Amino acid sequence: MKNVYILRLPPPSFSRKSTPGRIRQIMGVAKKTKTRMNILMTQSVKYCIYKQDGFYVAQCLNVDVSSFGETVEEAIFNIKEALELYFEDADPSAYQSVEEVLIGESLVSA
């Protein structure tokens, strides 16, 4: 699993260069000046979308989160928003890595 860290820096005076040395320098300056920094971790998530009762349902495969929308685009937007809210308070161990996704359909006796 690859973690990506995104730095959001409030002061506009910092350069947009993102070399490791520059990031350490910025973080050091931020600590000295007590600048508030938000460090966000991004996760790669996989989800499937299916149509049910006139709505498109987006179900995340990595964590137990789902959402829906009237269009596929709306369902995707809503699942991303729901996942961001979920990850704000989630235990990191709740994330399950999914390497490959296959979709199947079979008839079973019911």
C-alpha positions in Angstrom: 0.0 0.0 0.0 1.4 3.4 -1.0 0.8 6.3 1.2 0.8 9.8 -0.2 1.1 12.9 2.0 -0.3 16.2 0.9 0.9 19.3 2.7 -1.6 22.3 2.9 0.3 25.4 4.0 -1.7 28.5 4.8 1.0 31.1 4.3 1.2 32.0 0.6 4.9 33.0 0.8 6.2 29.4 0.6 7.4 28.1 -2.7 5.5 25.3 -4.4 8.7 23.2 -4.8 8.0 19.8 -3.2 11.5 18.3 -2.9 12.1 16.4 0.3 14.6 19.0 1.5 12.1 21.8 0.8 9.4 19.9 2.7 11.7 19.5 5.8 12.6 23.2 5.6 8.9 24.2 5.4 8.0 21.9 8.3 10.9 23.3 10.4 9.7 26.9 9.7 6.2 25.9 10.5 7.2 24.5 13.8 9.2 27.6 14.7 6.4 30.0 13.8 3.7 27.7 15.1 1.9 27.7 11.7 -0.9 25.2 11.6 -0.4 22.5 9.0 -2.8 20.0 7.8 -1.2 16.7 6.6 -3.6 14.5 4.8 -3.0 10.8 3.9 -4.8 9.6 0.8 -5.9 6.1 0.3 -6.6 4.2 -2.9 -10.1 2.7 -2.7 -12.0 0.4 -4.9 -15.7 0.5 -5.2 -18.4 -1.1 -7.4 -21.5 0.6 -8.7 -24.8 -1.1 -9.4 -28.3 0.0 -10.1 -31.0 -0.8 -7.6 -34.6 0.6 -7.4 -33.8 3.5 -9.8 -30.6 4.6 -8.0 -27.0 3.9 -8.6 -25.4 2.4 -5.5 -21.6 2.8 -4.9 -20.2 0.2 -2.5 -16.6 0.5 -1.2 -14.7 -2.8 -1.2 -12.0 -1.7 1.2 -14.3 -0.5 4.1 -17.9 -0.9 4.9 -19.2 2.3 3.3 -21.7 2.8 0.6 -23.7 5.7 -0.9 -26.0 6.3 -3.9 -27.0 8.8 -6.5 -29.5 9.4 -9.3 -26.6 9.1 -11.8 -23.3 7.2 -11.9 -21.4 10.5 -11.5 -23.4 11.5 -8.5 -22.9 8.1 -6.9 -19.1 8.4 -7.4 -19.1 11.9 -5.9 -21.2 10.8 -2.9 -19.1 7.7 -2.2 -15.9 9.8 -2.2 -17.5 12.3 0.2 -18.7 9.5 2.5 -15.3 7.9 2.5 -13.6 11.2 3.4 -15.9 11.5 6.3 -15.4 7.9 7.3 -11.6 8.2 7.3 -11.7 11.3 9.5 -12.5 9.1 12.5 -11.7 5.6 11.3 -9.3 3.1 12.9 -6.6 2.6 10.2 -6.8 -1.2 10.8 -10.4 -1.1 9.3 -8.9 -0.5 5.9 -8.6 -3.8 3.9 -6.4 -3.8 0.8 -8.1 -5.1 -2.3 -5.7 -6.0 -5.1 -8.0 -7.2 -7.9 -11.7 -6.9 -8.5 -13.7 -9.4 -10.5 -17.4 -9.3 -11.1 -19.4 -12.5 -11.6 -22.9 -13.6 -11.9 -24.3 -17.1 -11.2 -27.7 -18.7 -10.7 -28.2 -20.3 -7.3 -31.1 -22.2 -5.8 -33.1 -19.9 -3.5 
